[in-house]
């Protein structure tokens, strides 16, 4: 028995922490100068130095945007498109600056978040093993997507126009891929962290589903209490995530909205005016930002639904406890009936007194057993009721500074608002060839 305990403790100690699992995406985000993710042992001066460099790059992007405003402003014949286009530029620039400033404002929050997640995993591993393979896969997918749509796309863009139309190579277009890479990796860090919480909710729900009639009632009450502690830990992590990423979610939502509206309207203008330049890039842009926003809503919805499912399956524990009580009580009654089977006539006189004493003791044992089972059942019911109240008080939701929740309902509203704005813009738009 001692050898099994030592082996289990050794396995738990050898399991990598969640901070170690998230190290690749943490370094990518840190090197790109966005978000709160950073190495634990890295000096603060190095992080600030990297952020200053990225502040300078963002300033260069803003300068090229101002140059484009004065150089190509006359190219845009539609006044309504100018308003949408430069509103989109302003939101993109403000978002880019905040993404860099984000890590300085919440400098100590990343280690606080990782410490809470490590403590939670240690508690979960005492009850059941945790497999982070799906988290690693999501992390690799996020990094590859960032590299493909960022540096690799910039190289392909530069090479294509260098060999076909060298005069159409603009520094502002190349720097756009830098902004895309920063925006993507910052959102992907949030997505991966929420996916980790979703995976932990699934582990908790699997633990609840294992509480069936084969377990003792007292043991079920103890397990429910432990599961309540784990759920409280996850709820505390959700609060920390909302504190860190609240304003980031607000800016990211605004950035995705303006980018999708401006890009789709520009595609419509190109089709009407039969100007198909940069059509491929514009289609990639609106699909990219729509997919980024949809992924955030989708992951947050999964985590919230998994937490909601916890409140549904926990009531099955009460039914299982009642089934266990009835089963054991019937078994005791059956054994009592077997013990009270009449003996042969010639032995009744000699054992009458002892049978009366045994019957009294048996009735006492049965009553004590019934009372103990009722108390245990009430204990489980109280734990479940307290857990239900806890789930109502600690509702899992990821919000943008409290303005709205990130979920699929927001995604459907996002699509509806974009469609409405596009219809209004199309009605006010008058092509040059129709004037």
N, C-alpha and C positions, 0 to 999 in steps of 0.2 A: 504493500500500500504506500509506504514512504517513497519507494522508487518511482511509482506512478506520479505522485505529487511532484517530486523533483523534476521528472521529465516534463510535466505540464508547465511548471514554472520556467524551465529552461527554454521551452518552445515559445512561451509568451515573451521572454526577454529577447529572443532572437528575431522576433517579428519586427520588421521595419516600421517606424512611426509614420504617421500620415504626412508629417513634414518631409521625411525622406522620400516618400512616394511622390509628393508634389514638387520635388526639387527641380526636375527639368523645366516645367512650365514656369516655375518661380524664377529661374535664371533668365529665361527668355524675356519675361516681363520686366525683370530688373534691368537687363541690358538695353531694352527698348525704352526704358525710362518712364514707364507708366505703372499705375496701380500701387498697391501697398506691399506686394510680395517682394521680399528681399532675403538674402542669406543671413543667417543668424550671427555668424562670426565676422561679418563684413563691417568695417568701421563706418560710422555715420558720415565721416568726411568724404569717403569714396562715393557713397550714395548721393550726397548733395552735389558732388562734382559731376556725376553722370547726369543728374537732373538739370544742372546749369547748361551742360552741352545740349541737351534736348530742348531746353528753353530757347537756346539760340537757334536751333534748327526750326522750331515752331515760328520764331520771329522772322526767319528767312522765308518761310512759307507764306506768312502774312504779307511780307513785303512784295513777293511775287504776285500775290492776290491783288494788292493795290495797283501794281503795274498793269495787270490784266484788266483791271477796272477802267483805267484811263486809256489803255491801248485798244481793247476789244469791246469797249462799251458801246461804240457806234454800230458794231456788227449786229447786236441784238435789236431787232426792229420793234419787238413787242415790249411795251412798258410793263405789262403785267408779268412777263417772263423775267424782266430785269429785277423786279421786286422779289419774286420767288427765288431767283438764282442767287442774289446777293444775301438774302435772308439765310439761305442754306449755307453760304460761305461763312457768314458771321457765326452761326451755330457751330459749324465745323471747327472754326478757329478757337472759339471759347471752350469747346469740348477738348480740343487738343491741349490747350494750356492747362485746363483743370486735370486732365489725365496725368500730366507731369507733376502738377502740384499735389495731386492726391496722395502720393507716397510720402511727401514731406509733412502734410497735415496730419496723417494717421501713421506716423512713423513707427510707433510702438504697438499699433493695433495688430499687425500681422503676427508677431510673436505671441501676443495674448490669445489670438484666435487659434494658433497652432497648439499652444499649451492646453487650451480647453478641449480641442479635438483629440489630443494625445491622452488626456485624462479620461475622456469618454471611451476611447478605444481600449484603454486598460481595464475599465470596468466591464465593458462588453466581453472582452476576451476571458474574463473570469467565469462567464456564463456559457459562451459559445465562441467558436473560432470565427474570424473575420477574414474574408478574402477580398483583396483590393485589385484583383486582376481587371475587372471591368473599369475601375477608376484609371488604371494605367492605360488601358486601351483608349478611353476617352481623352486622356491627356496627350497621348501620341497623335491622335486624330486632330486635336486642337492645334498642336505645334506644327504639324504638316500643313494644315490649312493656312495658318498664318504665313509660313514660309513660301507656300505656292502663290498665294494671292498678294504677297508683299514683295520681297526681294526678287523672286523668280519672275513674277509678272512684270516688274519694272525692267528687268534685263531683256525679256522677250519684247516688250514694247519699244525699248530703245533700239534693239537690233532690227526689228521689223521696219521702223520708220527710217533708220539709218540707211538701209539698202533700198527702200522704196521711195519715201518722201522725206528727205533730210530736212527740208524747210519746215516740216510740221513737228519737229522735235522741240518741245518746250520744257523748260525746267519745272514749271508749275505742274505739268502733267506727270513728270517723273516723281516729284515730291508727293504727289497724291498717293502713291503706293506706300510711301512711308507713313502717311496718316492712316491709311487703311490697315497697315500692319499693327500700328499702335492701338487703334480702336478694336481690332479683332482680339488681340492677345489680352487686352484689359477685360473685355467681355467674357472671353474664354476662361480666365481665372475665376471669375464669379460663377460661371456655369459649372466648372469642375468642382468647386467647393459645394455648391448646392447639390450636385450629383452625389458627392460623398455623403451628405446628410440624407438624401433619398435612399442610398444604399444602407445607411444605418437604421433608418425607419423600417426597411424591409427585414433587416436582421431582428429587430424588436418584434415585428409582427410574426415572424417565424417562431420566435421564442414563445409568444402567446399561443400560437396554434398548437404547440407541443404540450400545452397544459390540458391533458385529457383525463378521462376517468381512471386511467391506470395509476395516476399519482395520488398520493395522500392529500387530504384537504388542507392540513396544516402546511405541507410543503407548497401547495398551490398559493396559499396566502403569502408565504415568504417570497415566492417567485414574483408575484404581482407587485409586492412592495419594491423589489429590486428593479423591475421593469419601470415602475414609476420614477425611480431615481434616474434611470437612463434617459427616460423621456424628458425629465426636467433638465438634464444636461444638454440635450439637443435643443430644447427651447431656449436655453441661455445662449447657445451658439447662434441661433437664428437672430436673437436680439443684437448680438455683436455684429453679425453680417449686415443687418439693416443699418446699424450705426456707421459702418464703414462705407457701404455701397449705396446709401440712400440717394445722395445727390448725384452720384455717378449714374444710377439708373434713370434719374430724371433727365439728365443731359443726354444720355445715350438714347432714350426714347425720343426726345426732341430732334436729335441728330438724325436718327433713322427716318423719322417722319418727314422732315424737310428734304432729306436726300432722295427718298423714294418719290415724293411729289414733284420735286424739281426735275429729276431725271426722267420720269415718265412723261411729264409735260414737254420736256425737251425732245424726247423721242417722237411725241405726237407732232410737234412743230416740224421736225425733220421729215416726217412722212408726208405732211401736208405740203410743205415747200419743196419736197423732193430733194432734200439735202441729206444724204445718207452718211456724211462724214462722222466718224467716232460713234457710229450706231452700235457696234459690238461692245465697245467700252461702256457705253451708257446702259446697255442691257445687263452687262455683268454687274455694274454698280448697283442698280436698283434691286436686282435679285440678291446680291450679297448683303445689302443692309436689311432687306426684308427678312432674309434667312437668319441673320444675326439676331434681330429682334424676336423673330418667331422661336428661335432656339432658347432664348432666355425665358420667354413665357412658357414654353413647353416644359423645360426642366423645373421651373418653379411650380407649375401645376402638378407635375409628377410627385414632387416632395410634399406638397400640401395634401394631395389625394391619399398618399400613403399614410400620412399622419391621421387623416380623417378615417381611414380604414381601421386604424388602431382602435378607435372608439366603437367601431361596429363589432369587431371580432372579440373584444374583451368581454362582452356579455355572454358569449358562448361558455366562458369559464363558469358562470353561475349555473348554467344548465348542466354542465358536466359534474359540478359539485353535487347537485341534487340527485343526479343519476348514481353517483358514487354512494351517497348516503342511503338511498333506497336499496341499492344492491347489497351493501353491508348489513343493513337492518334486516332485510329478508334472509340473509345468510345466518344471522344470529338467531332469528326466530325459528329457522329450520333446524339449527343445531339444538335449540331449546326443546323443540318438539321431539327430536330424536333422543334427547336425554331423558324426557319424561315418558318414554314408552313403557307401558305396564310390564312388570316383571312376572315371572311364574308365581302361582298361588302359594307354593310351599315356601317361597323366599320373602313374601310380602310382610309377614309378621315380624321377621327378624330384622328387616331393613327399613321399616316404616319411619322410625325416628330419624335415621340418617338421611332418608329421602326428603323429609320435611325440612331438615336443615339445608340440604343441597338446593332444594327449590327456592328457599328464601335467599340463599347466597346468589343463585342464578338470577333471580328477579332483580336483586340489587345491582348485579353486574350489568344486566341489560339496561336498567334505568340509567346507570352511570354512563354507559356507552352511548345511549341516546342523547343524554344531556351534553356529553362531550362533543358529539357530532353536530348537534345544533349550535353549540358555541363556535365550533370550527367553521360551520357553514355561515354563521353570522359574521365571523371574522373575514371570510373571503368576500362576502357581500359588501361589507364596509370598505374593504380595500378597493373593490371594483367601483363602488359609488364614489369614493374619494378620487379614484383615477378618472372617472367620468367628469367630475367637477374640474379636475386639473386640466383635462383636455379642452374643456370649454374656456377656462381662464387663459391657457397658454395655446391659443390657436396659432398654427404655423402659417405665416403669410410673409411674403417678401414685398416690401413697399418702397416706393420712390419718395422718400421724405414724408410719408403719410398721405400723399396726394392720390395715389392709386396703387392697386396691387398688381404685381406681375403674374398674370395667369392667362389662360386661353380666352377668357372673357374679354380681357384687354386686347388680345390679339384680334379677335373678331371685331371689336370696336375700332381698332387701328385700321383694319381693312375698310370698314364702312366709312370712316372719316376721310381716308385717302380717296376713296371713290367719289365722295361728295365734293371734295375740294377740286378734284380733276374735272368733274362735270361743270363746276362753276368757272374754272379757268378756261375750259374749252369754249364756253358760251361767251366769255369776254374777249377771246382771242380772235383777231381778224388778220389773216395772212396778207402779205404785201401784194401778192398777185391778184387778190380779190378786191383791192381798194380801187 
